[in-house]
Every structure is written in C-alpha cells, then in structure tokens.
Amino acid sequence: MKKLFIGIDSGGTNCRVGFGDGTGRIIHSGNYESIHYSQAGAESFSEHISGVIKAFCSEINLDLGSLSGICIGAAGARHASDKERLKSALSEKTGYGNIIVESDTAVAHYAAFRDDEGLLLISGTGSVLFGKYRGCSVRIGGWGKLLGDGGSSYSIALNFLRRMAESFDDSDSESPLEKSLKSTHGLGRENIIQEIYHGGFSIQSLTPFIIGRADEGDALCSEIIDAEADSLVRLLSAFRKKHGEAHGTEVAFLGSVIENDNYFRRRLKSKIADEFGDAFRVREEKINTLKGALKIAVKTFTDED
C-alpha cells in the first residue's frame, strides 16, 4: 500500500496543511487560521491543530488511520520539552500516534537544505538567523518585538509610525506621504492614537506600503528600510563573531518581508555583498516550508519502519 503523510507549517499568521506520498510530493493542501504556540500555550495550540487536522482530513475524505505519519512545524516550539509536550497532547486529542513536532524554523531549514549546512535569514512578523554550520546549531536573534526582531515587518512599521508621529509635530501641513497613508490605510494625525492604541490596527500590515514608497523614492521610507536592513546584516555579523570567517556559506531568505523580489530584499542583498564580499551566498530559490514538513514526516516515519 502506498504510504501517505501530512505536513503542517503553523506560523504566527498562517497554518498550511499538505497531504502527500512517500516522495514528498504534495497532492493536496489547505490554509487555515493559525494560533501561536508560545502565546496560546500547549493545551489551546494542540486543541486548535487537532481540529485543523480533523477538518483537513474530512475535506478530502482521508482516514487519519491510513497515514504513515504527520510532521507539525510549530512557531515557538523551540525546546525538546515543548515538542514532546505538544506531541503527547496532539496524539491524545487526535487518537493518532505517529506525530513529530518541530519548530517552524527547523521545518523551513529542512525544506531549504535537507540535512546539509546552511543559514536561514528570516524576516516576517519577527526576525531570526537560524541554521547549521560546521556541526553547530545556529540561532541568532528571534527575541520578539519588545526585545529585538529588527528588520521584521513589525519593526519596520513601528519605526515608520514613530517617524510619522515626529513629522506631525514638525509641521501642521499634510505631507504627500501622510496623504498617501491616509488614502491607503485610513491613518492620519487625527486618528493615529485611537487606531494604534485602541482600534486594533495591524501595525505590520503597513510594511508593504513602506517598502513600496521606498522603491518610489520617498526619503523617509528609504531611510527606514536602510536602517532595518542593517539590523538583519547585524545578525550575520554576530554569526561571524561566534563562528569565525565564513566562505561561501549559503543563506536562504524566508518570510513575507524578504522572500519575494522587492526594494527591501534588493537593498539587503546589496548590503550583504558590500559588507561581507563572497563570505555569504544568497540563494535565489523560494522555500516551500510545507514541503519541508512533509519531507520530515516521510523521513521520520519511513526510517522507523
């Protein structure tokens, strides 16, 4: 009988599920609401993911018992104790035992490099440098929006809002940037406090607007993008301090801010080349993290047979 597997990539804002065979080929996939493990806790997270698994199987008429294994990449599940706690809770809630839990970064790394060395530079809601180098695990950054995460969508947008607030103090006249912000996001000096502090405005949702305006030549947005790109370059500088000179070390970009071609990604690549020469080689291929989760499931539950 053909072996079947499920891979799940549960990030901070999205939960993707993929069903595939022993080759790692995705046959069917779906998108679901996501909750963050480190914020929700093991009980709520496992309840949510078990519901996602059951809903996905129901949608495609898949019997859970026919699967050979499931891999879940969970944002925030860094430590072995987290992974074991989630595995146990998920097995209990689903009635299914062949489950492996990894961090979302580990799943992404496997998608990019399999078991080989390489670095992931991640910039989404947060930011972190993660990978393997000369037999060592690498994790630099990833301190969250209050302690770090420079170069992330949240940091970019927050710094932009702070600079906009300063510009409101400097002039009573609306700048072209303020007019554009108001027309696209409904945000201006008359309502910014209400929207940011009480209105549930999604701060990081501003980042594509900021990157786009920087690409159009807006001075303030360009300055912010340059500073935030420097924050990501700093992660690579910290890597060199810890691990010594790198020579042609592969770096793959991941996350909504830098995985697609845009002004930020181009500035970041330029800064890395200027700062480090050929010490780091940026991969151009886009990473399919869902495929990484599926392939870990295949590897784990095929090797065990």
N, C-alpha and C positions, 0 to 999 in steps of 0.2 A: 504494500500500500504506500502511496506517495506520502511523504512527510510534509506536514503543514505547520506553519508558525505564525505568530503575531508579534509585531514590533510596535512599541509605543514611545513616542517622543513627547513628553509632558513638560513644556517650558513654562515660563512665567505668564505668557499671554495666550498660548495655543496648545492644544493637545491633539496630536495627529496619531492615527492608528493605521497600521498597514498589515495586510494579510498576504502571505506568500509561501513559496515552496522552499525546498532544500537548497536551491541555487541562490537564494537571496533575492529572487525576482518578486517584486510587488505585484500581486494580482488585483487587489482591491484596497482602497484606502478611504479614510474619512476624517473629518475635522470636528472637534468637539470643544466645548468650553474647558478652560484649564483653571486649576487652583494650585497655588504654590505650596509645596510640602512644608517648607520652613516657616511659612506663615499660618498654614491651616492645621499643622500637626498630623501625626501618623493616622489617627482614627478618621478624621474628616477626609484626608487625602485618599486613604485606602478605600473608604466608602465611595468617594467620587470615582476613582479609577475602576473599581469593580463594577460600578454602574455603567461606565463607558464601555468596558469590555463586554458586558452583557448586552448593551444596546447595539454595539457593533456586530456581535455575533447574530443577534436577532435580525438585523437589517439584511444580512447576506445569507440567512438560514444556515449558519455554521454551528455545528455541535461543538461546544467547548472541549468535550472529551475526545474529540478526534484530533486535537492539536498535539504536536510533539513538544511544544514549549512556547513560552512568552517571555520577552525581554521588555522591561519598562525603564526608560531613561527619565529620571525624575529630577527636576531642578531643585537644588537644595539638599539632595541626598548625598552628601559628601563622604560621610564616615561609614565604616563597616557596620556599626551598630544601627545606623539609620536604615541601611539597605536590608539588614536582617529583620529589623522590626517591620518594615513595610512588606517584605516577602511573606512573613508569617501572617500578618493581618490580611493581606490580599488572598493568600491561599485559603484562609478561613472563610472569607466573605464570598469567594467565588467557588469554593469547593474543588479547586484545581491546584495541583502541587508543583508542576514544572514551571516555576516562575523564577526569573532572575531580575534583580533590581540594580541598576547602575545610575550614576549621576548623568545628567543630560550632557555634560561636557565629555564624559568618558564615551558615551554613545557617539557624539559628534567626532571625537578623535578617531574612533574605530572606523567611522564612515570615511574619514579622510586618509588615514594612514594604516588601517588594519593594526597589526602588532608592531609596526615599524616605528622608528623615531620620527618626531616632527612636532611642531608647535601650532596650536590654535590661538589666534588672536580674535577674541570675541567682543563684539560691541553691539549690544541690543539694548534692552532696558537697563542692563548693567554691563560691566566690562571686566575681562579677566584674560590672562595669558595662561594657557593650560597645555600640557603635553608630556612627552617623554624625550629625554636627552641623555645619551651615554649611560643608560641603565637607571637613570634617576627620574622620578616623577617631578613635574614642574607645575607649580600653581602660584602665580603672582598676581596680585590684585584681587578683585571679587569681594571687596569689603562692604558692598552695599551702598545705597545712595547717601546715607548720612556720613559714612566714614571714607568713602572713596568713589569708585566707579567713574573716574574721569574718562572722557571720550565716549561715554554711553549716551543714549538718546535722552535720558533723564537729565544728565549733567549738561548736555548741550542746550536743552530747552530751558533749564533753570537759569543758567548763566545768561541766556538771551533775555529772559524775563527781568532779571536783575538789571541788566544794561538798559532795557526799555524803561524801567522804573526811574533810573537815573536820568534818562533823556526827558522824561516827563517833568522832572524837577528843573532841568536846564532851560526848557522852552515851553511856552504856552501854546505854541503853534504845532499842529499835527505834521509830522514828517511824512514823506512818501512811504516809509517803512511802516509807520503806525497806521496809515490809511489802508495799506495792503493787509496788515494783520487784522484790522477791524473787518474788512470786506471778506476775508477768507475764513476767519475763526471767530468773528464777533467779539473780539477782545480789544479794549481800549482803556484809556486812563480813567474813564468814568465808571468802569465796572470791573477792573482787573482784580481789585482786592476781594470783591464779592465772589467772583468766579473762581479764583485760585484758592481762597481760604474756605469758602462755604459752598461753592457751586459744583464741586466735584469735577472741575475741569481737568482733563488728562494732560498733564504737563508735557510728557514725552511725545504726545501727538503733534507738537509743534515742530519737531525735528526735521521732517521732510520740507516744510516751508522754509526753515532757516537754511538748510543746505541748498535749496533751490534759489533763494535770494542771494546766497554767497556766490553761486555759479553765475548769477546775473550781474555780479559786480558790486553788490551792496557792501560798503566798507565795514559796518558793524558786524554783519553776519560773517563776512570773510575773516575778520579778526577772531571771532568766537570759534569758528571752525579750525583755524590755525592753532589756537590755544588748546582745543580739545584733542586735536590730532597729536600734539606734543605730549599729552597725557598718555596716549597709547604707545607712543615711541618710548616713553619713560619705562613702561613695562618691559620692553626689550632691553633697555639699558640695565634694568635691575637683573634681568636674566643673565646678562654678560658678567655682571659683578659677582653673581653666585656661581656661574658655571664656566667662566673664562671665555676666551675668544671663540666665536663661532665661525665656521667656514662653510658657506652654502647651506646652512640649516634651513629646512623647508618650513615656511609659515603659511598656514591657510587662514583666510579671513572668514569669519562666521558672524551672523547677527544682522538684524534688519538695517543697521546703520551703514555697514561696510561690505556686505556680501554682494551687492549689486553695484554696477557702474554708476558712480555719481561724483560730485565735486569732492566730498569728504574722502572717499576711497582714493581718488586720484592724488589728493594732497597728502594723504597718509603714505601712499606708496612712494611718492617723491621724497618725503621727509625720511623714510626708512633708508632709501637709496643714498641720500645725501649724508645721513648720519653714520651708516654702517657699511657703505660700499656693497661688496658682494658677500658679506657675512650672513645675510638672510636672503632667501629666495622665496618670493611671494608666489604662491600657487594661484593660477587663474581659474581653475575649475571650481564650480559651485558645489558645496557639500550637501548631500541628501542625508540629513540626520535620521530620518525614518528608516532609510536603508541600513544605516549603522545599527539601529536597534534590532532590526530583523536579522541581520547577519550575526549579531551576538547571540541571538536566540538559536540560530542554526548551529553555530559553533559550539555553544554550551550543551545543547541537548542532543547533538549528533555525536559529539565526543564521548558523552556519558554512556551511549548505547554499547 
